[in-house]
Amino acid sequence: MKLSVIMVHYNVADLLRKCLISAEKYLKGITHEIIVIDNASPDHSWQMLRDEFPQVKFIAADENRGFAVANNSAAKIAEGDYLLLLNPDTEFEGDDMPEILNFADAQKDLGCLGVRMHDASGQFLPESKRSVPDMFNSFEKLFTGFRRQQAKSYYRNDVPEHEIAEVEVITGAFLLIKRELYLEVDGLDESYFMYGEDIDLCYTLLRKNYSNWYYGKASILHHKGESTVKDAVYLQRFYGAMQIFVDKYYKETKPLQHWLLSVGLQFRHYLEKRKLHKKEA
């Protein structure tokens, strides 16, 4: 089998259905399987999809232990040469996967690969291609809200959105990787509940001298954030994930950078919580 598509679902059954329809349409001709893990969604309507998509392996988790745990559990039962971690709020838009897989096969040191993403309005999503967070690009992202055009910053604006290029970080919404390599590096770090685990995996692959690729010739639709409620829990998980990354890679080796980044994350988290409280008042 060439490809195992893994989707971690939570409360977006309507979008999951659209994603599965698009996969059914555009993965023809590729030997593949689709594994859907539901992370204990309060809304059980996803179960109605079992009859509509009998070829899909649906798995119901007993509890929501996070995005990384669910993907890793699916990877252990997957049979494809490649894994495609795919958000259920995405949709394939063309017959690009054979070309993408051929490109991946041609790379001797492939780490992982991502594609161009856009939202429902057609707006390009800059997180499709990123740099590893450091003191400078993190400050720019957290506090200035300014993205330098044609420059290598947190978002790789130096790489045109329709190009093919090596980048440091791609998104876990569409992440292609060889199954053996994924298992070799122990998959996603389960310290992260949600957010940050894709950055960590990409950085791990870079540190092991693999190359991560942005394949801008192919696009997917990403209904970004449809399953995410922007509340205090979200803020804690998001900024907590960034802190995990900073602690893991900078605390011992770059103490000054670790301190500055930690202070910046805490201050930004504080500002976002204040903004949320005012909105709720």
LOVEXSE-463903 format. One record per residue: residue number from 1; residue in three letters; chain; z, y, x of N, C-alpha, C in turn. Coordinates in steps of 0.05 Angstrom, whole numbers, plus 5000, padded with zeros to 4 digits. Atoms other than C-alpha are relative to their C-alpha. Example, Ala and Ser with C-alpha at 12.3 -4.5 7.8 and 13.67 -1.06 7.14 Angstrom:
REM LOVEXSE-463903
ATOM  nr rest kette  nup nnorth neast caup canorth caeast  cup cnorth ceast
ATOM   1  ALA     A 5000   4976  5018 5156    4910   5246 5000   5024  5018
ATOM   2  SER     A 4999   4976  4984 5143    4979   5273 5014   5022  4985
REM end
This chain:
REM LOVEXSE-463903
ATOM  nr rest kette  nup nnorth neast caup canorth caeast  cup cnorth ceast
ATOM   1  MET     A 5000   4976  5017 5000    5000   5000 5000   5025  5018
ATOM   2  LYS     A 5003   4976  4984 4981    5068   5026 5022   5021  4995
ATOM   3  LEU     A 4983   4977  5006 5027    5116   4990 5021   4994  4980
ATOM   4  SER     A 4978   5001  5019 5095    5118   4956 5008   5028  4993
ATOM   5  VAL     A 4993   4973  5010 5107    5180   4914 5028   4998  4989
ATOM   6  ILE     A 4972   5000  5009 5181    5195   4904 5006   5026  4986
ATOM   7  MET     A 4993   4976  5015 5204    5243   4851 5030   4998  4991
ATOM   8  VAL     A 4972   4999  5009 5277    5262   4840 5001   5019  4976
ATOM   9  HIS     A 5001   4985  5025 5284    5285   4768 5028   5009  4991
ATOM  10  TYR     A 4976   4990  5013 5337    5328   4735 4993   5020  4978
ATOM  11  ASN     A 5001   4982  5023 5330    5356   4665 4973   5015  4996
ATOM  12  VAL     A 5026   4987  5005 5255    5373   4666 4980   4980  4991
ATOM  13  ALA     A 5016   5023  5009 5225    5316   4627 4971   5009  4993
ATOM  14  ASP     A 5026   4991  5007 5167    5358   4600 4983   5005  5025
ATOM  15  LEU     A 5015   4995  4975 5147    5380   4670 4995   4974  5015
ATOM  16  LEU     A 5004   5026  4987 5157    5310   4697 4976   4986  4988
ATOM  17  ARG     A 5023   5012  5014 5107    5285   4645 4974   5012  5010
ATOM  18  LYS     A 5024   4986  4990 5056    5337   4668 4994   4991  5029
ATOM  19  CYS     A 5004   5008  4973 5067    5317   4740 4989   4971  5002
ATOM  20  LEU     A 5010   5027  5000 5057    5243   4725 4971   4998  4990
ATOM  21  ILE     A 5027   5000  5009 4994    5257   4686 4981   5009  5022
ATOM  22  SER     A 5017   4990  4978 4966    5297   4745 4998   4979  5022
ATOM  23  ALA     A 5001   5021  4979 4985    5241   4793 4982   4977  4991
ATOM  24  GLU     A 5017   5022  5011 4952    5189   4748 4970   5008  5002
ATOM  25  LYS     A 5027   4990  4999 4889    5232   4748 4989   5001  5028
ATOM  26  TYR     A 5010   4993  4974 4884    5250   4821 5007   4980  5022
ATOM  27  LEU     A 4993   5020  4979 4913    5189   4858 4983   4975  4996
ATOM  28  LYS     A 5018   5023  5003 4859    5142   4833 4985   4995  5026
ATOM  29  GLY     A 5014   5006  4975 4827    5105   4890 5018   4997  5024
ATOM  30  ILE     A 4980   5004  4979 4891    5106   4932 5020   4979  4991
ATOM  31  THR     A 4980   5020  5007 4935    5045   4932 5028   5014  5002
ATOM  32  HIS     A 4975   4985  5000 5001    5076   4912 5020   4990  4979
ATOM  33  GLU     A 4979   5004  5019 5066    5071   4874 5014   5026  4995
ATOM  34  ILE     A 4984   4976  5007 5108    5124   4839 5028   4991  4993
ATOM  35  ILE     A 4971   5006  5005 5184    5120   4840 5013   5026  4990
ATOM  36  VAL     A 4986   4978  5012 5222    5167   4795 5030   4993  4998
ATOM  37  ILE     A 4971   5003  5002 5297    5173   4804 5012   5023  4984
ATOM  38  ASP     A 4986   4979  5015 5335    5210   4750 5028   5002  5009
ATOM  39  ASN     A 4974   4995  4989 5397    5242   4778 5020   5007  4978
ATOM  40  ALA     A 4980   4998  5021 5441    5232   4717 4996   5025  4983
ATOM  41  SER     A 5006   4976  5017 5407    5285   4674 5015   4999  4974
ATOM  42  PRO     A 4988   4998  5027 5447    5308   4613 4980   4995  4978
ATOM  43  ASP     A 5022   5004  5019 5381    5308   4576 4987   4973  5006
ATOM  44  HIS     A 5010   5027  4996 5359    5236   4567 4971   4996  4990
ATOM  45  SER     A 5027   5002  5011 5290    5252   4540 4980   4988  5019
ATOM  46  TRP     A 5018   5012  4980 5258    5229   4605 4996   4971  4996
ATOM  47  GLN     A 5002   5029  5004 5271    5157   4584 4976   4993  4982
ATOM  48  MET     A 5022   5005  5017 5216    5164   4532 4974   4997  5016
ATOM  49  LEU     A 5024   5002  4983 5167    5168   4590 4995   4971  5011
ATOM  50  ARG     A 5002   5027  4990 5180    5095   4609 4976   4985  4986
ATOM  51  ASP     A 5021   5013  5014 5133    5070   4555 4972   5013  5005
ATOM  52  GLU     A 5025   4986  4995 5080    5123   4568 4989   4995  5028
ATOM  53  PHE     A 5009   5005  4972 5078    5108   4643 5012   4974  5010
ATOM  54  PRO     A 4988   5026  4993 5093    5033   4649 4997   4993  5030
ATOM  55  GLN     A 5005   5006  4971 5065    5032   4721 5020   5014  5018
ATOM  56  VAL     A 4981   4985  4984 5119    5080   4745 5027   4986  5001
ATOM  57  LYS     A 4973   5012  4997 5185    5054   4773 5021   5021  4994
ATOM  58  PHE     A 4979   4981  5008 5239    5092   4736 5027   4988  5007
ATOM  59  ILE     A 4973   5008  4992 5310    5088   4764 5019   5021  4990
ATOM  60  ALA     A 4979   4981  5010 5371    5119   4731 5024   4998  5018
ATOM  61  ALA     A 4976   5000  4983 5425    5140   4779 5025   5003  4983
ATOM  62  ASP     A 4975   4999  5015 5497    5131   4755 5013   5027  5001
ATOM  63  GLU     A 4989   4973  4997 5516    5199   4781 4981   5017  5018
ATOM  64  ASN     A 5017   4982  4984 5483    5260   4813 5014   5004  5027
ATOM  65  ARG     A 4989   4997  4974 5498    5253   4886 4983   5018  5018
ATOM  66  GLY     A 5016   4981  4985 5445    5303   4907 4972   4990  5005
ATOM  67  PHE     A 5028   5004  4995 5372    5308   4926 4995   4981  5023
ATOM  68  ALA     A 5004   5016  4977 5378    5276   4994 5007   4971  4995
ATOM  69  VAL     A 4992   5028  5006 5416    5214   4970 4979   4986  4983
ATOM  70  ALA     A 5019   5013  5018 5366    5201   4915 4974   4994  5015
ATOM  71  ASN     A 5024   5005  4985 5305    5208   4961 5004   4977  5019
ATOM  72  ASN     A 4995   5021  4981 5337    5163   5013 5002   4973  4987
ATOM  73  SER     A 4998   5026  5014 5353    5109   4963 4973   4990  4991
ATOM  74  ALA     A 5027   5008  5008 5281    5109   4937 4984   4992  5024
ATOM  75  ALA     A 5015   5006  4976 5253    5108   5008 5006   4971  5009
ATOM  76  LYS     A 4993   5027  4991 5290    5042   5022 4986   4979  4984
ATOM  77  ILE     A 5014   5020  5016 5253    5007   4966 4970   5005  4999
ATOM  78  ALA     A 5029   4993  5000 5186    5041   4976 4984   4981  5018
ATOM  79  GLU     A 5017   5019  4986 5128    5000   5002 4976   5013  5013
ATOM  80  GLY     A 5023   4987  4989 5076    5052   5022 5002   5006  5030
ATOM  81  ASP     A 5001   4991  4972 5054    5069   5093 5011   5028  5002
ATOM  82  TYR     A 4990   4972  5001 5069    5141   5074 5018   5004  4976
ATOM  83  LEU     A 4983   4991  5022 5123    5172   5031 4990   5029  4994
ATOM  84  LEU     A 5004   4973  5008 5108    5234   4991 5023   5008  4982
ATOM  85  LEU     A 4979   4989  5016 5170    5270   4969 4988   5023  4983
ATOM  86  LEU     A 5014   4982  5018 5146    5308   4908 5019   5010  4977
ATOM  87  ASN     A 4984   4990  5022 5183    5354   4860 4987   4993  4973
ATOM  88  PRO     A 5011   5007  5026 5175    5334   4787 4990   5025  4985
ATOM  89  ASP     A 5011   4976  5013 5160    5407   4770 4975   5010  5015
ATOM  90  THR     A 5025   4994  4986 5095    5405   4810 4977   4986  4985
ATOM  91  GLU     A 5024   5014  5011 5024    5385   4790 4978   5000  5021
ATOM  92  PHE     A 5024   5002  4984 4966    5359   4831 4977   5015  4986
ATOM  93  GLU     A 5021   4984  5011 4904    5402   4822 4972   4991  5008
ATOM  94  GLY     A 5026   5009  4991 4848    5364   4856 5002   4974  5015
ATOM  95  ASP     A 5002   5025  4986 4824    5302   4893 5004   5004  5030
ATOM  96  ASP     A 4995   4993  4972 4856    5324   4958 5014   4978  5016
ATOM  97  MET     A 4983   5019  4986 4901    5265   4975 4985   4982  5020
ATOM  98  PRO     A 5014   5016  4980 4848    5221   5008 4995   5015  5026
ATOM  99  GLU     A 5005   4983  4977 4829    5279   5054 5026   5005  5015
ATOM 100  ILE     A 4975   4995  4987 4902    5294   5068 5010   4976  5015
ATOM 101  LEU     A 4991   5024  4986 4918    5222   5085 4982   4994  5024
ATOM 102  ASN     A 5018   5003  4977 4857    5218   5130 5008   5018  5023
ATOM 103  PHE     A 4991   4981  4980 4881    5280   5166 5026   4989  5013
ATOM 104  ALA     A 4975   5010  4990 4951    5250   5172 4996   4976  5019
ATOM 105  ASP     A 5006   5023  4983 4923    5185   5200 4990   5008  5028
ATOM 106  ALA     A 5012   4991  4975 4886    5224   5254 5019   5013  5019
ATOM 107  GLN     A 4981   4987  4983 4949    5256   5281 5017   4979  5015
ATOM 108  LYS     A 4985   5019  4984 4982    5218   5338 5030   5005  4999
ATOM 109  ASP     A 4971   4994  5000 5049    5254   5332 5008   5013  4974
ATOM 110  LEU     A 4993   4988  5026 5053    5270   5258 5029   4998  4994
ATOM 111  GLY     A 4973   5000  5011 5121    5291   5235 4999   4999  4970
ATOM 112  CYS     A 5004   4999  5029 5110    5314   5164 4978   5021  4994
ATOM 113  LEU     A 5022   4983  5009 5058    5352   5124 5006   5011  4973
ATOM 114  GLY     A 4998   4987  5026 5059    5402   5068 4974   5015  4993
ATOM 115  VAL     A 5024   4987  5009 5007    5439   5027 5006   5028  4989
ATOM 116  ARG     A 4998   4973  5012 4994    5507   4997 5011   4997  4971
ATOM 117  MET     A 4989   5000  5027 5037    5519   4935 4997   5027  4987
ATOM 118  HIS     A 5000   4975  5015 5030    5571   4881 5014   4996  4974
ATOM 119  ASP     A 4985   5003  5025 5068    5586   4817 4980   5001  4977
ATOM 120  ALA     A 5017   5001  5023 5042    5586   4746 4982   5025  4996
ATOM 121  SER     A 5016   4976  5002 5016    5657   4753 4978   5001  5022
ATOM 122  GLY     A 5019   5001  4978 4975    5637   4814 5010   5013  5026
ATOM 123  GLN     A 4989   4987  4976 5021    5673   4863 5007   4979  5021
ATOM 124  PHE     A 4994   5017  4978 5024    5640   4931 5030   5000  5006
ATOM 125  LEU     A 4971   5003  4994 5094    5613   4948 5004   4998  5030
ATOM 126  PRO     A 4998   4999  4971 5111    5633   5020 5016   4979  5013
ATOM 127  GLU     A 4984   5022  4988 5161    5577   5030 4983   4975  5006
ATOM 128  SER     A 5018   5021  4993 5100    5532   5036 4998   4996  5031
ATOM 129  LYS     A 5002   5001  4971 5101    5548   5111 5021   5019  5012
ATOM 130  ARG     A 4977   4984  4991 5163    5572   5148 5006   4994  5030
ATOM 131  SER     A 4989   5004  4973 5198    5578   5215 5028   4988  4998
ATOM 132  VAL     A 4972   5009  4999 5264    5546   5235 5018   5025  4999
ATOM 133  PRO     A 4982   4977  5002 5320    5595   5216 5013   5006  5027
ATOM 134  ASP     A 4985   4991  4976 5346    5636   5275 5013   5027  4992
ATOM 135  MET     A 4985   4976  5005 5387    5699   5282 4982   5023  4989
ATOM 136  PHE     A 5017   4977  5007 5328    5747   5275 4985   4996  4974
ATOM 137  ASN     A 5015   5004  5025 5285    5716   5220 5019   4996  4976
ATOM 138  SER     A 4981   5003  5021 5347    5699   5180 5010   5027  4990
ATOM 139  PHE     A 4991   4973  5007 5372    5771   5182 4978   5014  4983
ATOM 140  GLU     A 5022   4988  5014 5303    5794   5160 4998   4990  4971
ATOM 141  LYS     A 5003   5012  5027 5302    5746   5101 5024   5007  4983
ATOM 142  LEU     A 4975   4996  5016 5375    5756   5079 5004   5029  4992
ATOM 143  PHE     A 4991   4972  5005 5380    5832   5083 4978   5020  4997
ATOM 144  THR     A 5021   4979  5002 5314    5869   5089 4982   4995  4976
ATOM 145  GLY     A 5019   5005  5021 5273    5834   5036 4972   5007  5007
ATOM 146  PHE     A 5026   4991  4990 5214    5853   5079 4987   4978  5015
ATOM 147  ARG     A 5015   5021  4986 5161    5804   5100 4977   5012  5015
ATOM 148  ARG     A 5021   4989  4983 5119    5826   5158 4973   4985  4996
ATOM 149  GLN     A 5027   5012  5003 5045    5814   5145 4989   4993  5027
ATOM 150  GLN     A 5013   5009  4975 5006    5776   5198 5020   4996  5023
ATOM 151  ALA     A 4980   5003  4979 5070    5762   5236 5015   4974  4997
ATOM 152  LYS     A 4984   5025  5001 5110    5700   5254 5029   5008  4996
ATOM 153  SER     A 4972   4995  5007 5176    5711   5218 5011   4975  4986
ATOM 154  TYR     A 4990   5023  5013 5216    5666   5173 4978   4986  4984
ATOM 155  TYR     A 5024   5010  5012 5155    5658   5130 4976   5004  5019
ATOM 156  ARG     A 5021   5000  4980 5095    5641   5174 4976   5016  4990
ATOM 157  ASN     A 5021   4983  5010 5053    5701   5153 4977   5002  5021
ATOM 158  ASP     A 5022   5000  4980 5013    5693   5218 4980   4978  4994
ATOM 159  VAL     A 5018   5022  5007 4982    5630   5187 4988   5006  4973
ATOM 160  PRO     A 5013   4995  5026 4931    5646   5132 5006   4977  4980
ATOM 161  GLU     A 4991   5019  5019 4949    5611   5068 4981   4977  4994
ATOM 162  HIS     A 5019   5021  5005 4885    5570   5064 4992   4985  5026
ATOM 163  GLU     A 5006   5013  4974 4886    5547   5137 5015   4974  5004
ATOM 164  ILE     A 4985   5024  4990 4909    5483   5171 5012   5007  5026
ATOM 165  ALA     A 4987   4992  4975 4960    5495   5225 5026   4986  5003
ATOM 166  GLU     A 4973   5010  4994 5022    5469   5259 5020   5022  4993
ATOM 167  VAL     A 4978   4982  5006 5085    5501   5232 5026   4986  5005
ATOM 168  GLU     A 4975   5013  4996 5158    5488   5240 5011   4986  4975
ATOM 169  VAL     A 4986   5009  5024 5182    5479   5169 4981   5001  4976
ATOM 170  ILE     A 5014   5001  5026 5149    5457   5104 5021   4995  4978
ATOM 171  THR     A 4981   5003  5021 5181    5448   5036 5002   4972  4990
ATOM 172  GLY     A 4995   5026  5011 5212    5386   5006 4987   4996  4972
ATOM 173  ALA     A 5013   5003  5026 5174    5400   4941 4975   4983  5003
ATOM 174  PHE     A 5023   5017  4994 5114    5366   4974 5002   4995  5030
ATOM 175  LEU     A 4996   5007  4972 5130    5330   5039 4990   4972  5005
ATOM 176  LEU     A 5013   5025  4993 5086    5275   5067 5010   4991  5027
ATOM 177  ILE     A 4990   5010  4974 5114    5231   5122 4997   4970  5000
ATOM 178  LYS     A 5002   5029  4998 5104    5161   5148 5027   4987  4993
ATOM 179  ARG     A 4975   5012  5009 5156    5115   5117 5016   4990  5023
ATOM 180  GLU     A 4985   5010  4977 5174    5082   5183 5014   5022  5015
ATOM 181  LEU     A 4987   4977  4987 5188    5150   5214 5023   5011  4984
ATOM 182  TYR     A 4979   4990  5018 5228    5173   5154 5025   4983  5003
ATOM 183  LEU     A 4977   5018  4998 5272    5112   5159 5012   5000  5029
ATOM 184  GLU     A 4991   4999  4972 5276    5117   5235 5019   5024  5005
ATOM 185  VAL     A 4983   4977  4996 5307    5187   5231 5021   5002  4979
ATOM 186  ASP     A 4979   5002  5021 5352    5165   5173 4995   5019  4977
ATOM 187  GLY     A 5007   4984  5024 5315    5207   5122 5013   5027  4999
ATOM 188  LEU     A 4988   4974  5004 5345    5269   5093 5030   4998  5006
ATOM 189  ASP     A 4971   4999  4995 5415    5289   5116 5015   5002  4974
ATOM 190  GLU     A 4986   5001  5025 5461    5271   5059 5024   5018  4999
ATOM 191  SER     A 4980   4980  5001 5510    5325   5078 4992   5023  4981
ATOM 192  TYR     A 5011   4980  5019 5465    5371   5037 4999   4988  4972
ATOM 193  PHE     A 5003   5009  5028 5472    5365   4962 4973   5008  4989
ATOM 194  MET     A 5025   4989  5009 5412    5409   4948 4994   5024  5016
ATOM 195  TYR     A 5009   4978  4982 5372    5459   4990 5008   4994  5029
ATOM 196  GLY     A 4995   5001  4972 5367    5459   5065 4993   4973  5013
ATOM 197  GLU     A 5005   5026  4988 5354    5385   5074 4972   4997  5011
ATOM 198  ASP     A 5028   5001  4990 5279    5396   5082 4998   5015  5027
ATOM 199  ILE     A 5000   4985  4975 5291    5448   5137 5012   4982  5022
ATOM 200  ASP     A 4987   5018  4981 5338    5399   5172 4982   4978  5009
ATOM 201  LEU     A 5018   5022  4993 5288    5342   5169 4978   5010  5018
ATOM 202  CYS     A 5022   4990  4984 5232    5385   5196 5009   5007  5028
ATOM 203  TYR     A 4989   4993  4973 5276    5410   5253 5006   4975  5016
ATOM 204  THR     A 4995   5026  4986 5297    5339   5269 4975   4989  5011
ATOM 205  LEU     A 5026   5011  4990 5224    5318   5275 4990   5017  5023
ATOM 206  LEU     A 5008   4983  4977 5209    5378   5320 5015   4993  5025
ATOM 207  ARG     A 4983   5007  4977 5267    5360   5365 4993   4973  5012
ATOM 208  LYS     A 5009   5026  4990 5238    5290   5372 4970   5001  5008
ATOM 209  ASN     A 5027   4995  4990 5171    5320   5393 4977   4991  4981
ATOM 210  TYR     A 5021   5004  5020 5133    5308   5328 4990   5027  4991
ATOM 211  SER     A 5013   4975  5009 5087    5360   5298 5000   5001  4969
ATOM 212  ASN     A 5001   4996  5029 5094    5387   5227 4976   5018  4993
ATOM 213  TRP     A 5026   4987  5007 5031    5410   5192 5001   5013  4972
ATOM 214  TYR     A 5006   4986  5025 5014    5460   5138 4970   4996  4994
ATOM 215  TYR     A 5028   5006  5007 4950    5437   5102 4992   5018  4977
ATOM 216  GLY     A 5005   4979  5019 4928    5500   5067 4974   4996  4984
ATOM 217  LYS     A 5025   5005  5015 4861    5471   5044 5006   4987  4973
ATOM 218  ALA     A 4993   5013  5026 4898    5434   4988 5023   5016  4987
ATOM 219  SER     A 4980   4985  5015 4940    5466   4934 5013   4984  4978
ATOM 220  ILE     A 4987   5011  5024 4991    5445   4882 5013   5023  4985
ATOM 221  LEU     A 4986   4981  5017 5022    5482   4824 5030   4992  5001
ATOM 222  HIS     A 4971   5004  5000 5098    5490   4830 5013   5018  4980
ATOM 223  HIS     A 4985   4985  5019 5136    5511   4769 5028   5005  5011
ATOM 224  LYS     A 4977   4997  4982 5189    5538   4816 5026   5006  4985
ATOM 225  GLY     A 4974   4994  5010 5262    5534   4797 5005   4994  4971
ATOM 226  GLU     A 4996   5005  5029 5253    5507   4726 5025   4984  4994
ATOM 227  SER     A 4976   5016  5005 5310    5458   4734 5025   5012  5013
ATOM 228  THR     A 4977   4988  4986 5356    5507   4769 5011   5024  4984
ATOM 229  VAL     A 4986   4978  5012 5406    5552   4735 5012   5017  5022
ATOM 230  LYS     A 4991   4982  4979 5420    5612   4779 5029   5010  4994
ATOM 231  ASP     A 4972   4993  5006 5496    5611   4771 5017   4997  5025
ATOM 232  ALA     A 4982   5001  4976 5557    5608   4817 4997   4974  5015
ATOM 233  VAL     A 5003   5026  4987 5546    5534   4830 4975   5000  5017
ATOM 234  TYR     A 5025   4998  4984 5474    5548   4852 5005   5016  5025
ATOM 235  LEU     A 4996   4983  4976 5497    5604   4899 5016   4985  5021
ATOM 236  GLN     A 4984   5015  4982 5550    5559   4929 4984   4978  5015
ATOM 237  ARG     A 5016   5021  4987 5501    5502   4941 4979   5012  5019
ATOM 238  PHE     A 5021   4989  4983 5447    5547   4969 5011   5011  5026
ATOM 239  TYR     A 4989   4988  4975 5489    5587   5018 5017   4979  5015
ATOM 240  GLY     A 4986   5022  4987 5531    5525   5032 4982   4983  5017
ATOM 241  ALA     A 5020   5016  4985 5468    5488   5053 4992   5014  5026
ATOM 242  MET     A 5007   4985  4976 5449    5543   5101 5022   4999  5021
ATOM 243  GLN     A 4977   5002  4981 5519    5541   5131 5001   4973  5013
ATOM 244  ILE     A 5001   5027  4988 5513    5466   5141 4981   4999  5024
ATOM 245  PHE     A 5021   5000  4979 5449    5477   5181 5010   5016  5024
ATOM 246  VAL     A 4990   4982  4978 5480    5534   5223 5022   4986  5015
ATOM 247  ASP     A 4978   5014  4986 5542    5493   5238 4990   4976  5016
ATOM 248  LYS     A 5010   5024  4987 5503    5431   5256 4985   5005  5026
ATOM 249  TYR     A 5018   4996  4977 5454    5462   5305 5008   5023  5018
ATOM 250  TYR     A 4994   4976  4983 5485    5527   5331 5029   5003  5008
ATOM 251  LYS     A 4971   4995  4994 5561    5521   5331 5007   4994  5029
ATOM 252  GLU     A 4993   5009  4973 5565    5484   5397 4982   5013  5021
ATOM 253  THR     A 5020   4992  4980 5501    5507   5432 4996   5030  5001
ATOM 254  LYS     A 5005   4971  5002 5495    5580   5409 5022   5013  4984
ATOM 255  PRO     A 4977   4990  5015 5564    5605   5390 4997   5028  4989
ATOM 256  LEU     A 5004   4973  5010 5545    5679   5384 4981   5000  4977
ATOM 257  GLN     A 5019   5001  5022 5485    5664   5341 5013   4986  4976
ATOM 258  HIS     A 4986   5014  5022 5528    5616   5300 5018   5020  4985
ATOM 259  TRP     A 4981   4981  5012 5580    5670   5288 4985   5021  4984
ATOM 260  LEU     A 5015   4979  5014 5529    5724   5269 4987   4989  4975
ATOM 261  LEU     A 5013   5011  5024 5491    5678   5222 5021   4993  4979
ATOM 262  SER     A 4979   5007  5019 5556    5654   5190 5010   5024  4985
ATOM 263  VAL     A 4991   4975  5013 5579    5725   5177 4979   5010  4981
ATOM 264  GLY     A 5022   4991  5017 5511    5743   5150 4998   4984  4974
ATOM 265  LEU     A 5001   5017  5023 5510    5684   5103 5023   5005  4981
ATOM 266  GLN     A 4977   4995  5017 5580    5697   5078 4998   5027  4985
ATOM 267  PHE     A 5002   4973  5012 5566    5771   5066 4978   5000  4978
ATOM 268  ARG     A 5022   5001  5020 5500    5757   5030 5009   4984  4975
ATOM 269  HIS     A 4989   5015  5022 5535    5704   4987 5019   5017  4983
ATOM 270  TYR     A 4981   4982  5014 5589    5755   4969 4984   5020  4983
ATOM 271  LEU     A 5016   4981  5015 5536    5806   4949 4986   4987  4975
ATOM 272  GLU     A 5013   5014  5023 5500    5755   4905 5020   4993  4978
ATOM 273  LYS     A 4979   5006  5020 5565    5735   4871 5007   5025  4985
ATOM 274  ARG     A 4994   4974  5013 5580    5808   4856 4978   5006  4980
ATOM 275  LYS     A 5023   4995  5017 5510    5816   4827 5001   4982  4975
ATOM 276  LEU     A 4998   5019  5022 5520    5754   4784 5022   5008  4980
ATOM 277  HIS     A 4977   4993  5017 5588    5777   4758 4993   5025  4983
ATOM 278  LYS     A 5008   4977  5015 5559    5844   4738 4980   4993  4978
ATOM 279  LYS     A 5020   5008  5019 5502    5810   4702 5014   4985  4976
ATOM 280  GLU     A 4987   5015  5020 5550    5765   4664 5020   5017  4984
ATOM 281  ALA     A 4980   4982  5013 5598    5822   4646 4989   5013  4975
REM end
